[in-house]
Amino acid sequence: MQILLVSGGFFDQTLGLLTVIEKTTEGLVVVSDKEIQHPKPEIAVLGKGITGIAIDGDYVWACFSNVIVKISLDDFSIQDMIENEYFNDLHSIEIRHNHLYIANTGNESVDIINLETRELVRFDLLGEGMRKLRPLYSQDQDTKPHLHHISSVTIDEEGDVIIGLVRQQRILNLGKWEWIGGKHSSPVHDVEYIDGKIWFTTVGGTISNSEEFWNLADYQSELGWTRGLAVTDEGMYVGTTAIRESNQDYYKVITDSPTERTGAKICYIPFNKNSETFELEVSMSETRKIFSIQQLISE
């Protein structure tokens, strides 16, 4: 038995979703679907929901677009909140050695927060000159155009910060200032450092550990906007967000996909080719966003 936590939201609402999914011998089953309201409704952004999540014992750190909250996995209540006036369109979050690493996408920065002192260190990918030219934005405003659009952040065994860049369609090791691999066929979304390997997804449906490559289209009936990755010993779970009128044209441009309309889904891909692949289309799938997947329990 494996239990997963999936984050997301809806295109037409401001609330976030935390969904618990169990993999059984018969397939993927939704155990619970919890709605989490933005703790500061006056700056909640339509369609953003909950993006990055990081498990921390009996809690999960979760990103709304402009605040970070600590949520109890017992009753899904908000226990703590971290704010910063420059948080905008937060994407990925990872916890390591009592520090949070955040892809502050709208601000074009990587933010590192010491959970003991709440001190924040910011890696500014625009730099002083470009930052002076960019207009000032409030936390609930769209800051595009983005030069980089940082989609994800992870940390390797040497402590190097590694980020996924949507505009460049590449992965960058900030600590060594080196590209990891080449340019990919569509934007990189989920980047994770697992057991010495860099795993990643692309929006167009590629999953890789930089040595092997999988095409989600070989396992799932219809592709959506691919994001959300959890790698286990037995296989991996991949999420796809709904494709609808509002994002269809852009999706086609960046992926060359034939998809016209499809609902949000979770797909399980086993590493053993003789094992069964499972696909789950979540409720209200046509208006739903899937963003991150984390493993909660493996037995």
Short mmCIF file of the C-alpha atoms (twelve columns), coordinates in Angstrom:
data_MODEL
# 
_entry.id   MODEL 
# 
loop_
_atom_site.group_PDB 
_atom_site.id 
_atom_site.type_symbol 
_atom_site.label_atom_id 
_atom_site.label_alt_id 
_atom_site.label_comp_id 
_atom_site.label_asym_id 
_atom_site.label_seq_id 
_atom_site.Cartn_x 
_atom_site.Cartn_y 
_atom_site.Cartn_z 
_atom_site.pdbx_PDB_model_num 
ATOM 1   C CA . MET A 1   0.000   0.000  0.000   1 
ATOM 2   C CA . GLN A 2   1.196   3.488  -0.841  1 
ATOM 3   C CA . ILE A 3   -0.467  6.741  0.177   1 
ATOM 4   C CA . LEU A 4   0.168   10.010 -1.633  1 
ATOM 5   C CA . LEU A 5   -0.568  13.662 -0.922  1 
ATOM 6   C CA . VAL A 6   -1.491  15.742 -3.962  1 
ATOM 7   C CA . SER A 7   -1.761  19.533 -4.039  1 
ATOM 8   C CA . GLY A 8   -3.775  21.664 -6.440  1 
ATOM 9   C CA . GLY A 9   -6.799  23.854 -6.913  1 
ATOM 10  C CA . PHE A 10  -9.347  25.021 -9.469  1 
ATOM 11  C CA . PHE A 11  -9.080  27.409 -12.400 1 
ATOM 12  C CA . ASP A 12  -12.141 29.332 -11.187 1 
ATOM 13  C CA . GLN A 13  -11.553 29.432 -7.394  1 
ATOM 14  C CA . THR A 14  -8.984  30.755 -4.913  1 
ATOM 15  C CA . LEU A 15  -9.017  27.827 -2.461  1 
ATOM 16  C CA . GLY A 16  -6.339  25.163 -2.345  1 
ATOM 17  C CA . LEU A 17  -6.762  21.393 -2.386  1 
ATOM 18  C CA . LEU A 18  -4.879  18.673 -0.533  1 
ATOM 19  C CA . THR A 19  -5.938  15.255 -1.769  1 
ATOM 20  C CA . VAL A 20  -4.950  11.953 -0.154  1 
ATOM 21  C CA . ILE A 21  -4.728  9.079  -2.645  1 
ATOM 22  C CA . GLU A 22  -4.097  5.409  -1.942  1 
ATOM 23  C CA . LYS A 23  -2.689  2.903  -4.410  1 
ATOM 24  C CA . THR A 24  -4.355  -0.484 -3.989  1 
ATOM 25  C CA . THR A 25  -4.087  -3.661 -6.046  1 
ATOM 26  C CA . GLU A 26  -7.137  -2.447 -7.977  1 
ATOM 27  C CA . GLY A 27  -5.948  1.077  -8.761  1 
ATOM 28  C CA . LEU A 28  -5.751  4.600  -7.332  1 
ATOM 29  C CA . VAL A 29  -8.426  5.621  -4.839  1 
ATOM 30  C CA . VAL A 30  -9.183  9.063  -3.401  1 
ATOM 31  C CA . VAL A 31  -9.212  8.775  0.411   1 
ATOM 32  C CA . SER A 32  -9.990  12.438 1.093   1 
ATOM 33  C CA . ASP A 33  -10.203 15.749 -0.759  1 
ATOM 34  C CA . LYS A 34  -9.616  18.673 1.611   1 
ATOM 35  C CA . GLU A 35  -10.351 22.277 0.708   1 
ATOM 36  C CA . ILE A 36  -7.931  24.754 2.318   1 
ATOM 37  C CA . GLN A 37  -8.922  28.409 2.239   1 
ATOM 38  C CA . HIS A 38  -6.271  31.048 1.644   1 
ATOM 39  C CA . PRO A 39  -5.423  32.505 5.084   1 
ATOM 40  C CA . LYS A 40  -5.395  36.058 3.684   1 
ATOM 41  C CA . PRO A 41  -8.385  36.225 1.322   1 
ATOM 42  C CA . GLU A 42  -7.688  39.853 0.434   1 
ATOM 43  C CA . ILE A 43  -4.606  38.762 -1.575  1 
ATOM 44  C CA . ALA A 44  -5.831  35.336 -2.742  1 
ATOM 45  C CA . VAL A 45  -5.361  34.851 -6.495  1 
ATOM 46  C CA . LEU A 46  -7.997  33.173 -8.630  1 
ATOM 47  C CA . GLY A 47  -6.877  29.839 -10.059 1 
ATOM 48  C CA . LYS A 48  -3.658  29.437 -8.062  1 
ATOM 49  C CA . GLY A 49  -4.650  27.121 -5.191  1 
ATOM 50  C CA . ILE A 50  -1.860  25.225 -3.404  1 
ATOM 51  C CA . THR A 51  1.290   24.659 -5.437  1 
ATOM 52  C CA . GLY A 52  4.439   23.253 -3.814  1 
ATOM 53  C CA . ILE A 53  4.281   20.975 -0.760  1 
ATOM 54  C CA . ALA A 54  6.967   19.538 1.533   1 
ATOM 55  C CA . ILE A 55  6.254   16.887 4.169   1 
ATOM 56  C CA . ASP A 56  7.633   17.704 7.631   1 
ATOM 57  C CA . GLY A 57  6.710   14.866 10.003  1 
ATOM 58  C CA . ASP A 58  3.025   15.171 10.904  1 
ATOM 59  C CA . TYR A 59  2.763   18.434 8.964   1 
ATOM 60  C CA . VAL A 60  3.106   19.707 5.433   1 
ATOM 61  C CA . TRP A 61  4.519   23.054 4.367   1 
ATOM 62  C CA . ALA A 62  2.391   24.309 1.493   1 
ATOM 63  C CA . CYS A 63  2.602   27.269 -0.878  1 
ATOM 64  C CA . PHE A 64  -0.316  29.393 -1.831  1 
ATOM 65  C CA . SER A 65  0.718   31.876 -4.514  1 
ATOM 66  C CA . ASN A 66  1.881   34.480 -1.984  1 
ATOM 67  C CA . VAL A 67  2.093   32.917 1.497   1 
ATOM 68  C CA . ILE A 68  3.543   29.715 2.952   1 
ATOM 69  C CA . VAL A 69  1.488   27.764 5.482   1 
ATOM 70  C CA . LYS A 70  2.161   24.819 7.776   1 
ATOM 71  C CA . ILE A 71  -0.785  22.410 7.754   1 
ATOM 72  C CA . SER A 72  -1.523  19.563 10.158  1 
ATOM 73  C CA . LEU A 73  -1.900  16.227 8.386   1 
ATOM 74  C CA . ASP A 74  -4.226  15.153 11.192  1 
ATOM 75  C CA . ASP A 75  -7.055  17.628 10.639  1 
ATOM 76  C CA . PHE A 76  -5.715  19.774 7.745   1 
ATOM 77  C CA . SER A 77  -5.836  22.956 9.813   1 
ATOM 78  C CA . ILE A 78  -3.321  25.766 9.277   1 
ATOM 79  C CA . GLN A 79  -0.851  25.859 12.190  1 
ATOM 80  C CA . ASP A 80  1.645   28.487 11.027  1 
ATOM 81  C CA . MET A 81  2.192   31.027 8.268   1 
ATOM 82  C CA . ILE A 82  5.252   32.656 6.711   1 
ATOM 83  C CA . GLU A 83  4.787   35.945 4.877   1 
ATOM 84  C CA . ASN A 84  7.025   38.182 2.801   1 
ATOM 85  C CA . GLU A 85  6.042   41.195 0.727   1 
ATOM 86  C CA . TYR A 86  7.932   39.791 -2.284  1 
ATOM 87  C CA . PHE A 87  6.295   36.351 -2.333  1 
ATOM 88  C CA . ASN A 88  4.552   36.126 -5.702  1 
ATOM 89  C CA . ASP A 89  3.385   33.035 -7.616  1 
ATOM 90  C CA . LEU A 90  5.288   30.597 -5.402  1 
ATOM 91  C CA . HIS A 91  5.797   27.223 -7.088  1 
ATOM 92  C CA . SER A 92  8.090   24.587 -5.592  1 
ATOM 93  C CA . ILE A 93  9.075   24.113 -1.943  1 
ATOM 94  C CA . GLU A 94  11.528  21.674 -0.373  1 
ATOM 95  C CA . ILE A 95  12.638  21.190 3.225   1 
ATOM 96  C CA . ARG A 96  16.222  20.271 4.101   1 
ATOM 97  C CA . HIS A 97  18.071  20.630 7.443   1 
ATOM 98  C CA . ASN A 98  15.332  22.824 8.921   1 
ATOM 99  C CA . HIS A 99  15.420  25.202 5.960   1 
ATOM 100 C CA . LEU A 100 12.743  25.794 3.348   1 
ATOM 101 C CA . TYR A 101 13.842  26.253 -0.269  1 
ATOM 102 C CA . ILE A 102 11.237  28.038 -2.369  1 
ATOM 103 C CA . ALA A 103 10.882  28.751 -6.075  1 
ATOM 104 C CA . ASN A 104 9.557   32.324 -5.884  1 
ATOM 105 C CA . THR A 105 8.510   32.285 -9.507  1 
ATOM 106 C CA . GLY A 106 6.786   35.646 -9.833  1 
ATOM 107 C CA . ASN A 107 9.714   37.373 -8.151  1 
ATOM 108 C CA . GLU A 108 12.290  35.437 -10.233 1 
ATOM 109 C CA . SER A 109 14.200  34.386 -7.131  1 
ATOM 110 C CA . VAL A 110 15.061  31.367 -4.997  1 
ATOM 111 C CA . ASP A 111 14.234  32.035 -1.344  1 
ATOM 112 C CA . ILE A 112 15.756  30.098 1.561   1 
ATOM 113 C CA . ILE A 113 14.119  30.364 4.994   1 
ATOM 114 C CA . ASN A 114 15.703  29.238 8.255   1 
ATOM 115 C CA . LEU A 115 12.757  27.756 10.154  1 
ATOM 116 C CA . GLU A 116 14.380  28.367 13.535  1 
ATOM 117 C CA . THR A 117 15.213  32.060 13.066  1 
ATOM 118 C CA . ARG A 118 12.832  32.845 10.135  1 
ATOM 119 C CA . GLU A 119 15.773  34.588 8.445   1 
ATOM 120 C CA . LEU A 120 15.310  34.732 4.657   1 
ATOM 121 C CA . VAL A 121 18.157  34.590 2.128   1 
ATOM 122 C CA . ARG A 122 17.232  35.441 -1.455  1 
ATOM 123 C CA . PHE A 123 19.041  34.446 -4.666  1 
ATOM 124 C CA . ASP A 124 17.951  37.109 -7.149  1 
ATOM 125 C CA . LEU A 125 17.995  35.796 -10.734 1 
ATOM 126 C CA . LEU A 126 17.336  39.247 -12.172 1 
ATOM 127 C CA . GLY A 127 20.140  41.130 -10.473 1 
ATOM 128 C CA . GLU A 128 20.253  44.736 -9.345  1 
ATOM 129 C CA . GLY A 129 20.159  46.318 -12.806 1 
ATOM 130 C CA . MET A 130 17.182  44.357 -14.135 1 
ATOM 131 C CA . ARG A 131 15.382  44.646 -10.808 1 
ATOM 132 C CA . LYS A 132 15.483  48.458 -11.096 1 
ATOM 133 C CA . LEU A 133 13.911  48.294 -14.566 1 
ATOM 134 C CA . ARG A 134 11.111  45.919 -13.597 1 
ATOM 135 C CA . PRO A 135 7.902   47.582 -12.355 1 
ATOM 136 C CA . LEU A 136 6.854   47.124 -8.734  1 
ATOM 137 C CA . TYR A 137 4.054   44.600 -8.307  1 
ATOM 138 C CA . SER A 138 1.731   43.733 -5.450  1 
ATOM 139 C CA . GLN A 139 1.566   40.118 -4.303  1 
ATOM 140 C CA . ASP A 140 -1.660  39.389 -6.152  1 
ATOM 141 C CA . GLN A 141 -0.504  40.806 -9.504  1 
ATOM 142 C CA . ASP A 142 0.806   38.906 -12.529 1 
ATOM 143 C CA . THR A 143 4.503   39.757 -12.932 1 
ATOM 144 C CA . LYS A 144 4.954   38.513 -16.485 1 
ATOM 145 C CA . PRO A 145 6.914   38.696 -18.684 1 
ATOM 146 C CA . HIS A 146 9.331   36.376 -16.887 1 
ATOM 147 C CA . LEU A 147 12.928  36.025 -18.019 1 
ATOM 148 C CA . HIS A 148 13.372  32.677 -16.269 1 
ATOM 149 C CA . HIS A 149 10.097  31.461 -14.643 1 
ATOM 150 C CA . ILE A 150 11.665  29.227 -11.987 1 
ATOM 151 C CA . SER A 151 9.445   26.152 -11.782 1 
ATOM 152 C CA . SER A 152 11.213  24.065 -9.160  1 
ATOM 153 C CA . VAL A 153 14.043  23.915 -6.643  1 
ATOM 154 C CA . THR A 154 15.913  20.983 -5.098  1 
ATOM 155 C CA . ILE A 155 19.199  20.388 -3.256  1 
ATOM 156 C CA . ASP A 156 21.851  17.761 -3.958  1 
ATOM 157 C CA . GLU A 157 24.110  15.920 -1.480  1 
ATOM 158 C CA . GLU A 158 26.738  18.678 -1.684  1 
ATOM 159 C CA . GLY A 159 24.189  21.314 -0.747  1 
ATOM 160 C CA . ASP A 160 24.037  22.825 -4.227  1 
ATOM 161 C CA . VAL A 161 20.740  24.460 -5.141  1 
ATOM 162 C CA . ILE A 162 19.344  23.095 -8.422  1 
ATOM 163 C CA . ILE A 163 16.497  24.806 -10.263 1 
ATOM 164 C CA . GLY A 164 14.206  24.159 -13.224 1 
ATOM 165 C CA . LEU A 165 13.779  27.039 -15.668 1 
ATOM 166 C CA . VAL A 166 10.669  27.177 -17.849 1 
ATOM 167 C CA . ARG A 167 11.822  29.807 -20.357 1 
ATOM 168 C CA . GLN A 168 15.185  28.148 -20.977 1 
ATOM 169 C CA . GLN A 169 13.664  24.625 -20.813 1 
ATOM 170 C CA . ARG A 170 16.733  23.565 -18.845 1 
ATOM 171 C CA . ILE A 171 18.023  22.656 -15.378 1 
ATOM 172 C CA . LEU A 172 20.687  24.793 -13.680 1 
ATOM 173 C CA . ASN A 173 23.004  23.955 -10.775 1 
ATOM 174 C CA . LEU A 174 23.248  27.340 -9.046  1 
ATOM 175 C CA . GLY A 175 26.040  26.259 -6.714  1 
ATOM 176 C CA . LYS A 176 28.356  25.248 -9.550  1 
ATOM 177 C CA . TRP A 177 26.781  27.601 -12.140 1 
ATOM 178 C CA . GLU A 178 26.468  24.716 -14.587 1 
ATOM 179 C CA . TRP A 179 23.705  23.414 -16.828 1 
ATOM 180 C CA . ILE A 180 22.546  19.896 -16.047 1 
ATOM 181 C CA . GLY A 181 21.810  18.188 -19.348 1 
ATOM 182 C CA . GLY A 182 20.634  19.944 -22.479 1 
ATOM 183 C CA . LYS A 183 17.576  21.873 -23.561 1 
ATOM 184 C CA . HIS A 184 14.389  19.819 -23.369 1 
ATOM 185 C CA . SER A 185 11.508  19.535 -25.817 1 
ATOM 186 C CA . SER A 186 9.132   21.530 -23.586 1 
ATOM 187 C CA . PRO A 187 9.442   23.488 -20.306 1 
ATOM 188 C CA . VAL A 188 10.933  21.692 -17.298 1 
ATOM 189 C CA . HIS A 189 8.589   21.576 -14.316 1 
ATOM 190 C CA . ASP A 190 9.357   19.177 -11.440 1 
ATOM 191 C CA . VAL A 191 13.053  18.784 -10.593 1 
ATOM 192 C CA . GLU A 192 14.031  16.496 -7.706  1 
ATOM 193 C CA . TYR A 193 17.340  15.124 -6.450  1 
ATOM 194 C CA . ILE A 194 16.780  11.479 -5.468  1 
ATOM 195 C CA . ASP A 195 19.524  8.963  -4.586  1 
ATOM 196 C CA . GLY A 196 22.213  10.688 -6.608  1 
ATOM 197 C CA . LYS A 197 20.072  11.353 -9.685  1 
ATOM 198 C CA . ILE A 198 18.218  14.356 -11.022 1 
ATOM 199 C CA . TRP A 199 14.619  13.468 -11.790 1 
ATOM 200 C CA . PHE A 200 12.415  15.848 -13.741 1 
ATOM 201 C CA . THR A 201 9.225   16.224 -15.723 1 
ATOM 202 C CA . THR A 202 8.475   18.411 -18.696 1 
ATOM 203 C CA . VAL A 203 5.119   20.064 -19.311 1 
ATOM 204 C CA . GLY A 204 4.792   17.993 -22.491 1 
ATOM 205 C CA . GLY A 205 4.909   14.635 -20.675 1 
ATOM 206 C CA . THR A 206 8.550   13.555 -20.439 1 
ATOM 207 C CA . ILE A 207 9.732   11.996 -17.173 1 
ATOM 208 C CA . SER A 208 13.423  11.283 -16.668 1 
ATOM 209 C CA . ASN A 209 16.171  10.569 -14.162 1 
ATOM 210 C CA . SER A 210 18.738  11.986 -16.619 1 
ATOM 211 C CA . GLU A 211 19.598  8.419  -17.702 1 
ATOM 212 C CA . GLU A 212 16.252  6.864  -18.591 1 
ATOM 213 C CA . PHE A 213 13.301  8.590  -20.210 1 
ATOM 214 C CA . TRP A 214 9.589   7.812  -20.072 1 
ATOM 215 C CA . ASN A 215 6.830   9.335  -22.204 1 
ATOM 216 C CA . LEU A 216 3.606   9.803  -20.244 1 
ATOM 217 C CA . ALA A 217 1.624   9.396  -23.472 1 
ATOM 218 C CA . ASP A 218 2.652   5.718  -23.487 1 
ATOM 219 C CA . TYR A 219 0.817   5.173  -20.184 1 
ATOM 220 C CA . GLN A 220 -2.029  7.689  -19.984 1 
ATOM 221 C CA . SER A 221 -5.024  7.932  -22.314 1 
ATOM 222 C CA . GLU A 222 -4.895  11.719 -22.794 1 
ATOM 223 C CA . LEU A 223 -2.162  14.137 -21.829 1 
ATOM 224 C CA . GLY A 224 -2.691  17.336 -19.901 1 
ATOM 225 C CA . TRP A 225 -0.305  19.945 -18.573 1 
ATOM 226 C CA . THR A 226 2.226   17.612 -16.905 1 
ATOM 227 C CA . ARG A 227 3.403   18.550 -13.420 1 
ATOM 228 C CA . GLY A 228 3.610   16.709 -10.121 1 
ATOM 229 C CA . LEU A 229 6.066   13.845 -9.567  1 
ATOM 230 C CA . ALA A 230 6.576   11.344 -6.742  1 
ATOM 231 C CA . VAL A 231 9.198   8.622  -7.226  1 
ATOM 232 C CA . THR A 232 8.990   5.452  -5.097  1 
ATOM 233 C CA . ASP A 233 10.937  2.193  -5.097  1 
ATOM 234 C CA . GLU A 234 8.256   0.493  -7.197  1 
ATOM 235 C CA . GLY A 235 7.260   3.236  -9.606  1 
ATOM 236 C CA . MET A 236 6.334   6.863  -10.024 1 
ATOM 237 C CA . TYR A 237 3.221   8.992  -9.810  1 
ATOM 238 C CA . VAL A 238 2.743   11.783 -12.332 1 
ATOM 239 C CA . GLY A 239 0.097   14.488 -12.340 1 
ATOM 240 C CA . THR A 240 -1.569  16.346 -15.212 1 
ATOM 241 C CA . THR A 241 -3.670  19.502 -15.035 1 
ATOM 242 C CA . ALA A 242 -6.794  19.967 -17.142 1 
ATOM 243 C CA . ILE A 243 -6.490  21.392 -20.643 1 
ATOM 244 C CA . ARG A 244 -9.328  23.796 -21.360 1 
ATOM 245 C CA . GLU A 245 -10.029 26.866 -23.436 1 
ATOM 246 C CA . SER A 246 -8.005  29.211 -21.222 1 
ATOM 247 C CA . ASN A 247 -4.725  27.290 -21.530 1 
ATOM 248 C CA . GLN A 248 -5.212  25.222 -24.692 1 
ATOM 249 C CA . ASP A 249 -3.470  27.542 -27.163 1 
ATOM 250 C CA . TYR A 250 -0.418  28.141 -24.971 1 
ATOM 251 C CA . TYR A 251 -0.137  24.425 -24.214 1 
ATOM 252 C CA . LYS A 252 -0.101  23.609 -27.922 1 
ATOM 253 C CA . VAL A 253 2.594   26.215 -28.612 1 
ATOM 254 C CA . ILE A 254 5.000   24.931 -25.952 1 
ATOM 255 C CA . THR A 255 4.371   21.193 -26.392 1 
ATOM 256 C CA . ASP A 256 3.083   20.624 -29.946 1 
ATOM 257 C CA . SER A 257 0.456   18.374 -28.324 1 
ATOM 258 C CA . PRO A 258 -2.740  17.314 -30.144 1 
ATOM 259 C CA . THR A 259 -4.764  17.577 -26.896 1 
ATOM 260 C CA . GLU A 260 -7.877  19.748 -27.215 1 
ATOM 261 C CA . ARG A 261 -9.635  19.140 -23.889 1 
ATOM 262 C CA . THR A 262 -8.900  16.752 -21.044 1 
ATOM 263 C CA . GLY A 263 -9.492  16.535 -17.295 1 
ATOM 264 C CA . ALA A 264 -6.924  16.496 -14.485 1 
ATOM 265 C CA . LYS A 265 -5.410  13.078 -13.746 1 
ATOM 266 C CA . ILE A 266 -2.894  11.098 -11.700 1 
ATOM 267 C CA . CYS A 267 -0.996  8.276  -13.389 1 
ATOM 268 C CA . TYR A 268 1.008   5.503  -11.728 1 
ATOM 269 C CA . ILE A 269 3.864   4.115  -13.854 1 
ATOM 270 C CA . PRO A 270 5.547   0.975  -12.436 1 
ATOM 271 C CA . PHE A 271 9.252   0.339  -13.007 1 
ATOM 272 C CA . ASN A 272 8.463   -3.363 -13.540 1 
ATOM 273 C CA . LYS A 273 7.093   -3.558 -17.077 1 
ATOM 274 C CA . ASN A 274 4.991   -6.580 -16.095 1 
ATOM 275 C CA . SER A 275 3.130   -4.589 -13.439 1 
ATOM 276 C CA . GLU A 276 -0.073  -2.702 -14.115 1 
ATOM 277 C CA . THR A 277 -0.293  1.016  -14.852 1 
ATOM 278 C CA . PHE A 278 -3.109  2.916  -13.141 1 
ATOM 279 C CA . GLU A 279 -4.853  6.127  -14.145 1 
ATOM 280 C CA . LEU A 280 -7.190  8.220  -11.988 1 
ATOM 281 C CA . GLU A 281 -9.258  11.144 -13.241 1 
ATOM 282 C CA . VAL A 282 -10.066 13.268 -10.200 1 
ATOM 283 C CA . SER A 283 -13.474 14.788 -9.430  1 
ATOM 284 C CA . MET A 284 -14.416 18.042 -11.194 1 
ATOM 285 C CA . SER A 285 -11.465 17.257 -13.421 1 
ATOM 286 C CA . GLU A 286 -12.354 19.672 -16.215 1 
ATOM 287 C CA . THR A 287 -11.667 22.723 -13.996 1 
ATOM 288 C CA . ARG A 288 -8.967  21.236 -11.797 1 
ATOM 289 C CA . LYS A 289 -5.256  21.855 -11.400 1 
ATOM 290 C CA . ILE A 290 -2.769  19.287 -10.118 1 
ATOM 291 C CA . PHE A 291 0.525   20.707 -8.954  1 
ATOM 292 C CA . SER A 292 2.654   18.571 -6.593  1 
ATOM 293 C CA . ILE A 293 2.706   14.958 -5.396  1 
ATOM 294 C CA . GLN A 294 4.449   13.668 -2.267  1 
ATOM 295 C CA . GLN A 295 4.563   10.170 -0.804  1 
ATOM 296 C CA . LEU A 296 3.075   9.968  2.696   1 
ATOM 297 C CA . ILE A 297 3.163   6.230  3.502   1 
ATOM 298 C CA . SER A 298 4.725   3.164  1.890   1 
ATOM 299 C CA . GLU A 299 4.042   -0.311 3.304   1 
# 
